[in-house]
Amino acid sequence: MREIFSEENRLKTMVKVELALLEGLAHAGLIPSSAIRNLNVTFNKDDIVRVREVEKEIKHETAALVKVLSEKNGEAGKFIHLGATSNDIIDTTWSLIIKEALQVIENKIVTLLRHLLELADKHLDTIMIGRTHGQHALPITLGFKIMNHAYEIAQCLERLIESHKRLFVLKMSGAVGTMAAWGNKGLLIEEYVAKKLGLASIKITTQVYSRDRFAELLCNLAILGSVLDRLATEIRNLQRPEIMELSEPFKEKQVGSSTMPHKANPVQCEKVTGLARFLRGLCSSSLENIVLWHERDLSNSSYERVTIPHAFLAIDEILEIMTSVIKDLKVYAENMRRNLELSKDKIMAEALMVKLTLKGVPRNRAYTHLRELTRKSIETGKTLKEIALEDPYITSILSRNEIMECFDYEKYLGAYREICRRTKDYILELINKYSNCWQMN
C-alpha cells in the first residue's frame, strides 16, 4: 500500500496518463504519428529529482512534470500535454491509483471473509449466551454470531464493488470540461485514452471531476473500519476475565504490561478501534471537500493528498490485524457453557412464556406470570426450572416433560442453521462476483 501511494508511483502514473494522451492525439490526427514512434517511457528517480528542482522554480508540479517529460522526448516533447489541463492528469492518476489500492483492500476483505466462514462453520453449534444491552438474553451459537459479522463485512465489500463505476473513470476534458482545445476530436481522444488506461469515460466534468466520488470512497472505508471495529470490540468485551469466551492470540514472549506480569491485553483489537476512529473522522471533511467554486478551485487538492493515502493505509492495517486475530482466535467453549448457567435458567423464560401462550394462555398473562417467577428465582436463589416445576399454575397447564423441554438450550435456537446457510451462500456468491469484477477490470 505504501508503494501504491509513493511519490514514485504517483509520478510514474502521471507520466503514463500523459503518454496515453499523446497517443490519443496521434490517433485523432491532431499530431503526426511519427511523433510517438520512439517515446521515452522510462521515468526514474533522477527524473523525480529533476521534477522537484523545476517545481521549486515554477511552483507547479504538473507543469514541472510536463517540462521534464518534454525534455526526454525530443520531437514528441512539444506535443506533450497539448489541450490538457492539470487535473486531466491528476484526477485520472487518482482513478488509477485508487483502482490499485482498492484491489489490495478488496483482496484482503475476501481473505478475511474466508477465515470468518471457516470459523463460523467450525463453531456453528457451539452454544453461548446472546447479549442485549450487555445483559443475558437468549442462547445463540458462536457460529451464528460470527456469521453476523461476516455478513456486515461482506456488505462493505459489496458497497466498494458498486462504487467502482464512479471511481474508475477517466477525466480528460480540458480546462473547463468542454474539450475546446481538441475541436471536434475531443470525444475520440477521450475514448482512446479511456480504453488505453482501462477506465470508463465520465459523462461530464468541469476542470475537475466531482469530489463526491472521494467522499463516497472515504465514507465507505470508514464504514468498513467501523464494522471491523465492532468485531474487534466484541472480541475485547468477550476477552474480559469475568467472561473469557474469546480472546485474540497472545504470543509466548509477548508482554502485556510493563509492570503487571499477568496481563494479556487485547492490544490488536484496541489498535483497530483507534484506527477506525481516525477513519470516521475523515467523513465530515470529505463531504466538505465536495464544495468547490465555479468550475473548480484548489481547496480540494491538499486535503486529498493527505487523507486518501492515509485512509487506505489505515484500513489496510485494520484488515491485516483482524485477519491475523481471526485466524488464531482463541475460543473457550467451556466458559460459554459456564456463562449460560449464570442466570439460573432465567434466560429461558421466553421459551416457557411461548409454550404457555400456545397452550391457550393469553400472552400478556403468561408474560406477567413469568416475570413474577423470575423475581422469585432471584430472591430464593433457585433456578427458574425448579420454580416452574413447583408452580401450581404452570403445572396445571404443562406436563413435566413440556416444562423440561423449555429449558433445553439446543431446542431454542430457532432457524439458526438455515439462516447461517443462506448468509454463507450470499457471501460466497459475492466473492465470486468480486472475482469476476476484477477479471473484467
C-alpha positions as CSV (number, residue, x, y, z in Angstrom):
1,M,0.0,0.0,0.0
2,R,2.9,2.4,0.7
3,E,4.3,1.6,-2.7
4,I,1.0,2.4,-4.4
5,F,0.8,5.8,-2.7
6,S,4.5,6.5,-3.0
7,E,5.7,9.7,-4.8
8,E,7.5,7.5,-7.4
9,N,4.3,5.5,-8.3
10,R,2.2,8.6,-8.4
11,L,4.6,10.5,-10.8
12,K,5.0,7.4,-12.9
13,T,1.3,7.1,-13.2
14,M,1.0,10.7,-14.2
15,V,3.6,10.0,-16.9
16,K,1.5,7.0,-18.1
17,V,-1.5,9.3,-18.4
18,E,0.4,12.0,-20.3
19,L,1.8,9.4,-22.8
20,A,-1.6,7.9,-23.3
21,L,-3.0,11.3,-24.1
22,L,-0.1,11.8,-26.6
23,E,-1.1,8.6,-28.3
24,G,-4.7,9.7,-28.3
25,L,-3.7,13.0,-30.0
26,A,-1.9,11.0,-32.7
27,H,-4.8,8.6,-33.0
28,A,-7.2,11.5,-33.6
29,G,-4.8,13.0,-36.2
30,L,-4.1,16.2,-34.3
31,I,-0.4,15.4,-34.2
32,P,1.8,13.4,-36.6
33,S,2.0,9.7,-35.9
34,S,5.8,9.9,-36.3
35,A,5.9,11.9,-33.1
36,I,5.1,8.9,-30.9
37,R,7.2,6.2,-32.6
38,N,10.2,6.4,-30.2
39,L,8.7,7.6,-27.0
40,N,10.9,7.5,-23.9
41,V,8.6,5.9,-21.4
42,T,11.1,5.5,-18.6
43,F,10.8,7.6,-15.5
44,N,13.4,7.0,-12.8
45,K,14.5,8.6,-9.5
46,D,16.7,11.1,-11.3
47,D,13.7,12.3,-13.2
48,I,11.8,12.7,-10.0
49,V,14.6,14.8,-8.6
50,R,14.6,16.9,-11.7
51,V,10.8,17.4,-11.4
52,R,11.3,18.7,-7.9
53,E,14.0,21.1,-9.0
54,V,11.8,22.5,-11.7
55,E,8.8,22.7,-9.3
56,K,10.8,24.8,-6.9
57,E,11.3,27.3,-9.6
58,I,7.9,27.4,-11.3
59,K,5.7,26.4,-8.3
60,H,3.6,23.9,-10.3
61,E,4.0,20.2,-10.0
62,T,2.2,19.1,-13.2
63,A,3.9,21.8,-15.3
64,A,7.2,20.7,-13.9
65,L,6.5,17.1,-14.8
66,V,5.5,18.1,-18.4
67,K,8.7,20.1,-18.8
68,V,10.9,17.1,-17.7
69,L,8.9,14.7,-19.8
70,S,9.1,17.0,-22.8
71,E,12.9,17.2,-22.4
72,K,13.1,13.4,-22.5
73,N,11.1,13.1,-25.7
74,G,12.6,15.3,-28.4
75,E,10.2,15.9,-31.3
76,A,7.3,14.4,-29.4
77,G,8.0,16.6,-26.4
78,K,6.5,19.7,-28.0
79,F,3.1,17.9,-28.1
80,I,3.0,16.6,-24.5
81,H,0.0,17.9,-22.5
82,L,-1.5,19.6,-25.6
83,G,-5.0,20.7,-24.8
84,A,-5.0,19.1,-21.4
85,T,-5.4,20.8,-18.0
86,S,-3.5,19.6,-14.9
87,N,-6.5,17.7,-13.5
88,D,-6.9,15.7,-16.6
89,I,-3.7,14.1,-15.5
90,I,-4.1,14.4,-11.7
91,D,-7.7,13.1,-11.5
92,T,-7.0,10.3,-13.9
93,T,-4.0,9.4,-11.8
94,W,-6.1,9.3,-8.7
95,S,-8.5,6.9,-10.5
96,L,-5.7,4.6,-11.5
97,I,-4.0,4.7,-8.0
98,I,-7.3,4.1,-6.2
99,K,-8.0,1.2,-8.5
100,E,-4.7,-0.3,-7.5
101,A,-5.4,0.3,-3.8
102,L,-8.9,-1.0,-3.8
103,Q,-7.8,-4.2,-5.4
104,V,-5.4,-4.7,-2.4
105,I,-8.2,-3.8,0.1
106,E,-10.8,-6.0,-1.5
107,N,-8.4,-8.9,-1.8
108,K,-7.9,-8.7,2.0
109,I,-11.6,-8.4,2.7
110,V,-12.1,-11.6,0.7
111,T,-9.3,-13.3,2.7
112,L,-10.8,-12.2,6.0
113,L,-14.3,-13.4,4.9
114,R,-13.0,-16.9,4.1
115,H,-11.4,-17.1,7.5
116,L,-14.7,-16.0,9.2
117,L,-16.7,-18.5,7.2
118,E,-14.3,-21.2,8.3
119,L,-14.6,-20.2,11.9
120,A,-18.4,-19.9,11.7
121,D,-18.7,-23.4,10.2
122,K,-16.4,-24.8,12.9
123,H,-18.5,-23.4,15.7
124,L,-21.9,-23.5,14.1
125,D,-23.3,-25.5,17.0
126,T,-21.1,-24.0,19.8
127,I,-23.8,-22.7,22.2
128,M,-23.2,-19.4,24.0
129,I,-25.3,-16.7,25.6
130,G,-26.6,-13.9,23.4
131,R,-26.4,-10.5,25.0
132,T,-28.5,-7.4,24.5
133,H,-27.9,-4.1,26.5
134,G,-24.9,-6.0,27.9
135,Q,-27.4,-8.4,29.7
136,H,-28.0,-12.1,29.1
137,A,-30.8,-12.5,26.5
138,L,-31.2,-15.9,24.8
139,P,-28.9,-18.7,23.7
140,I,-27.2,-18.4,20.3
141,T,-24.2,-20.1,18.8
142,L,-20.7,-18.7,18.2
143,G,-21.1,-19.7,14.5
144,F,-24.3,-17.6,14.3
145,K,-22.5,-14.6,16.0
146,I,-19.5,-14.8,13.6
147,M,-21.8,-15.1,10.6
148,N,-23.5,-11.9,11.6
149,H,-20.1,-10.1,11.5
150,A,-19.1,-11.8,8.2
151,Y,-22.4,-10.6,6.7
152,E,-21.7,-7.0,7.7
153,I,-18.2,-7.1,6.2
154,A,-19.5,-8.7,3.0
155,Q,-21.9,-5.8,2.6
156,C,-18.9,-3.4,2.9
157,L,-17.3,-5.3,0.0
158,E,-20.5,-5.0,-2.0
159,R,-20.5,-1.2,-1.4
160,L,-17.0,-0.9,-2.6
161,I,-17.7,-3.0,-5.7
162,E,-20.7,-0.9,-6.5
163,S,-18.5,2.3,-6.3
164,H,-16.1,1.1,-9.0
165,K,-18.2,2.6,-11.7
166,R,-17.8,6.1,-10.1
167,L,-14.2,5.7,-9.1
168,F,-12.5,4.0,-12.1
169,V,-13.2,6.9,-14.5
170,L,-11.1,9.0,-16.9
171,K,-11.1,12.8,-16.6
172,M,-9.8,14.0,-20.0
173,S,-11.8,17.1,-21.0
174,G,-9.6,20.2,-20.8
175,A,-9.6,23.5,-18.9
176,V,-13.3,23.8,-18.1
177,G,-14.6,20.4,-19.3
178,T,-15.6,21.3,-22.8
179,M,-12.6,19.7,-24.7
180,A,-12.3,23.0,-26.6
181,A,-8.6,22.7,-27.4
182,W,-9.3,19.5,-29.4
183,G,-12.1,20.8,-31.5
184,N,-14.3,18.0,-32.8
185,K,-11.7,15.4,-31.9
186,G,-12.2,15.6,-28.1
187,L,-14.6,12.6,-27.7
188,L,-12.4,10.5,-30.0
189,I,-9.3,11.3,-27.9
190,E,-11.2,10.6,-24.7
191,E,-12.4,7.2,-26.0
192,Y,-8.9,6.2,-27.0
193,V,-7.3,7.2,-23.7
194,A,-10.0,5.6,-21.6
195,K,-9.5,2.3,-23.4
196,K,-5.7,2.6,-23.2
197,L,-5.9,3.1,-19.4
198,G,-8.7,0.7,-18.7
199,L,-11.0,3.3,-17.3
200,A,-14.6,4.4,-18.2
201,S,-15.3,7.7,-19.8
202,I,-17.0,10.1,-17.4
203,K,-20.2,11.8,-18.7
204,I,-19.4,15.4,-17.9
205,T,-16.9,17.4,-15.8
206,T,-15.7,20.9,-15.0
207,Q,-12.0,21.4,-14.8
208,V,-12.1,18.5,-12.3
209,Y,-14.4,15.6,-11.8
210,S,-16.7,16.0,-8.9
211,R,-15.4,15.1,-5.5
212,D,-18.5,13.3,-4.3
213,R,-16.7,10.1,-5.5
214,F,-13.9,10.7,-3.0
215,A,-16.4,11.4,-0.2
216,E,-18.2,8.2,-1.1
217,L,-14.9,6.3,-1.0
218,L,-13.8,7.6,2.3
219,C,-17.2,7.1,3.9
220,N,-17.2,3.5,2.6
221,L,-13.8,2.9,4.0
222,A,-14.9,4.4,7.3
223,I,-18.0,2.1,7.3
224,L,-15.7,-0.8,6.7
225,G,-13.4,0.3,9.5
226,S,-16.4,0.7,11.9
227,V,-17.8,-2.8,11.0
228,L,-14.4,-4.3,11.7
229,D,-14.2,-2.2,14.9
230,R,-17.5,-3.7,16.0
231,L,-15.9,-7.2,15.6
232,A,-12.8,-6.1,17.4
233,T,-14.8,-4.6,20.2
234,E,-16.9,-7.8,20.6
235,I,-13.7,-9.8,21.0
236,R,-12.3,-7.2,23.5
237,N,-15.5,-7.5,25.5
238,L,-15.6,-11.3,25.5
239,Q,-11.9,-11.4,26.5
240,R,-12.7,-9.7,29.9
241,P,-11.6,-12.2,32.6
242,E,-15.1,-12.4,34.1
243,I,-16.4,-13.5,30.7
244,M,-13.4,-15.0,28.8
245,E,-15.3,-16.7,26.0
246,L,-13.0,-15.4,23.2
247,S,-9.5,-13.8,23.1
248,E,-7.2,-12.5,20.5
249,P,-3.9,-14.5,20.1
250,F,-1.2,-13.7,22.6
251,K,2.4,-14.8,21.7
252,E,4.5,-16.8,24.1
253,K,7.0,-14.0,24.6
254,Q,4.6,-11.1,24.2
255,V,4.4,-8.7,27.1
256,G,1.0,-7.3,28.2
257,S,2.2,-4.8,30.7
258,S,5.4,-3.2,31.7
259,T,4.7,-3.7,35.4
260,M,2.0,-6.4,35.7
261,P,3.3,-9.8,34.6
262,H,-0.1,-11.4,34.4
263,K,-1.6,-9.0,31.9
264,A,-2.7,-10.3,28.4
265,N,-4.2,-7.2,26.9
266,P,-6.3,-7.2,23.7
267,V,-3.9,-4.6,22.1
268,Q,-4.5,-5.7,18.5
269,C,-8.3,-5.2,18.7
270,E,-7.7,-1.9,20.6
271,K,-5.5,-0.7,17.8
272,V,-8.3,-1.5,15.3
273,T,-10.6,0.7,17.4
274,G,-8.2,3.6,17.3
275,L,-7.6,3.4,13.6
276,A,-11.4,3.1,12.9
277,R,-11.9,6.3,14.9
278,F,-9.4,8.1,12.6
279,L,-11.3,6.8,9.6
280,R,-14.7,8.0,10.9
281,G,-13.2,11.4,11.5
282,L,-12.5,11.8,7.8
283,C,-16.1,11.5,6.8
284,S,-17.2,15.0,7.6
285,S,-14.2,16.7,6.0
286,S,-14.6,14.6,2.9
287,L,-18.1,15.9,2.5
288,E,-16.8,19.4,2.9
289,N,-14.4,18.8,0.1
290,I,-17.2,18.4,-2.4
291,V,-17.9,22.1,-2.3
292,L,-15.7,23.9,-4.9
293,W,-16.0,27.3,-6.5
294,H,-17.4,27.6,-10.1
295,E,-15.6,25.2,-12.4
296,R,-13.1,24.5,-9.6
297,D,-10.7,25.8,-7.0
298,L,-7.7,24.3,-5.4
299,S,-9.0,23.8,-1.9
300,N,-9.6,20.0,-2.5
301,S,-6.0,19.2,-3.6
302,S,-4.1,19.4,-0.3
303,Y,-6.8,17.6,1.5
304,E,-6.8,14.7,-0.9
305,R,-3.1,14.3,-0.9
306,V,-3.2,13.8,2.9
307,T,-6.4,11.9,3.5
308,I,-6.8,9.4,0.7
309,P,-3.4,7.7,1.2
310,H,-3.8,7.7,5.0
311,A,-7.3,6.3,4.8
312,F,-6.1,3.4,2.7
313,L,-3.1,2.8,4.9
314,A,-5.4,2.7,8.0
315,I,-7.9,0.3,6.5
316,D,-5.1,-1.8,5.1
317,E,-3.6,-2.2,8.6
318,I,-7.1,-2.9,10.2
319,L,-7.7,-5.7,7.7
320,E,-4.2,-7.2,8.4
321,I,-4.8,-7.1,12.1
322,M,-8.3,-8.6,12.0
323,T,-7.3,-11.4,9.7
324,S,-4.4,-12.4,12.0
325,V,-6.8,-12.2,15.0
326,I,-9.5,-14.3,13.4
327,K,-7.0,-16.9,12.0
328,D,-5.7,-17.6,15.6
329,L,-8.7,-16.6,17.6
330,K,-8.9,-18.5,20.9
331,V,-12.4,-19.9,21.7
332,Y,-13.3,-21.0,25.3
333,A,-16.4,-23.2,24.8
334,E,-16.3,-24.4,28.4
335,N,-16.6,-20.8,29.6
336,M,-19.5,-20.2,27.2
337,R,-21.3,-23.1,28.8
338,R,-20.5,-21.8,32.3
339,N,-21.8,-18.3,31.4
340,L,-25.1,-19.8,30.1
341,E,-25.8,-21.2,33.6
342,L,-25.2,-17.9,35.4
343,S,-28.8,-16.8,35.1
344,K,-30.0,-20.0,36.7
345,D,-32.3,-20.7,33.7
346,K,-33.9,-17.3,33.7
347,I,-32.7,-16.8,30.1
348,M,-35.3,-19.5,29.1
349,A,-38.3,-17.5,30.5
350,E,-39.4,-16.5,26.9
351,A,-39.4,-20.2,25.9
352,L,-41.8,-21.0,28.8
353,M,-44.0,-18.0,28.0
354,V,-44.3,-19.0,24.4
355,K,-45.2,-22.6,25.4
356,L,-47.9,-21.3,27.7
357,T,-49.3,-19.0,25.1
358,L,-49.5,-21.8,22.5
359,K,-51.5,-23.8,25.1
360,G,-54.1,-21.1,25.3
361,V,-52.8,-18.7,28.0
362,P,-53.1,-15.0,26.8
363,R,-49.5,-13.8,26.0
364,N,-49.7,-10.9,28.4
365,R,-50.9,-13.2,31.2
366,A,-48.1,-15.6,30.6
367,Y,-45.5,-12.8,30.4
368,T,-46.7,-11.3,33.7
369,H,-46.6,-14.7,35.4
370,L,-43.1,-15.5,34.2
371,R,-41.9,-12.1,35.3
372,E,-43.1,-12.9,38.8
373,L,-41.3,-16.3,38.7
374,T,-38.0,-14.8,37.6
375,R,-38.2,-12.4,40.5
376,K,-38.8,-15.3,42.8
377,S,-35.8,-17.0,41.3
378,I,-33.6,-14.0,42.1
379,E,-35.0,-13.8,45.7
380,T,-34.7,-17.5,46.5
381,G,-31.6,-18.4,44.6
382,K,-33.4,-21.3,42.9
383,T,-33.3,-21.9,39.2
384,L,-36.3,-20.9,37.1
385,K,-36.7,-24.5,36.1
386,E,-37.1,-25.6,39.8
387,I,-39.6,-22.8,40.4
388,A,-41.6,-23.6,37.3
389,L,-41.8,-27.3,38.3
390,E,-43.2,-26.3,41.7
391,D,-45.6,-23.6,40.4
392,P,-49.3,-24.8,40.5
393,Y,-50.4,-22.5,37.7
394,I,-47.8,-23.8,35.2
395,T,-48.0,-27.4,36.2
396,S,-51.8,-27.2,35.7
397,I,-51.2,-26.3,32.0
398,L,-48.0,-28.0,31.1
399,S,-46.6,-31.5,31.8
400,R,-43.3,-32.1,33.4
401,N,-41.7,-33.1,30.0
402,E,-43.1,-29.9,28.4
403,I,-41.6,-27.8,31.1
404,M,-38.3,-29.5,30.9
405,E,-38.2,-29.1,27.1
406,C,-38.4,-25.3,27.6
407,F,-35.1,-25.3,29.4
408,D,-33.2,-27.2,26.7
409,Y,-30.9,-24.6,25.1
410,E,-30.4,-26.7,22.0
411,K,-34.1,-26.7,21.3
412,Y,-34.4,-22.9,21.5
413,L,-32.1,-21.8,18.7
414,G,-34.7,-21.4,16.1
415,A,-33.7,-21.4,12.4
416,Y,-30.0,-20.6,13.1
417,R,-28.7,-23.3,10.8
418,E,-30.8,-22.2,7.8
419,I,-30.0,-18.5,8.5
420,C,-26.3,-19.2,8.6
421,R,-26.5,-21.3,5.4
422,R,-28.3,-18.6,3.4
423,T,-25.8,-16.0,4.7
424,K,-22.9,-18.1,3.7
425,D,-24.4,-18.6,0.2
426,Y,-24.7,-14.9,-0.2
427,I,-21.1,-14.3,0.9
428,L,-19.7,-17.0,-1.4
429,E,-21.8,-15.6,-4.3
430,L,-20.4,-12.1,-3.6
431,I,-16.9,-13.4,-3.5
432,N,-17.4,-15.0,-6.9
433,K,-18.9,-11.7,-8.2
434,Y,-15.9,-9.9,-6.9
435,S,-13.5,-12.2,-8.7
436,N,-15.4,-11.7,-12.0
437,C,-15.4,-8.0,-11.5
438,W,-11.7,-7.8,-11.3
439,Q,-11.2,-10.1,-14.3
440,M,-13.3,-7.6,-16.3
441,N,-11.2,-4.7,-15.0
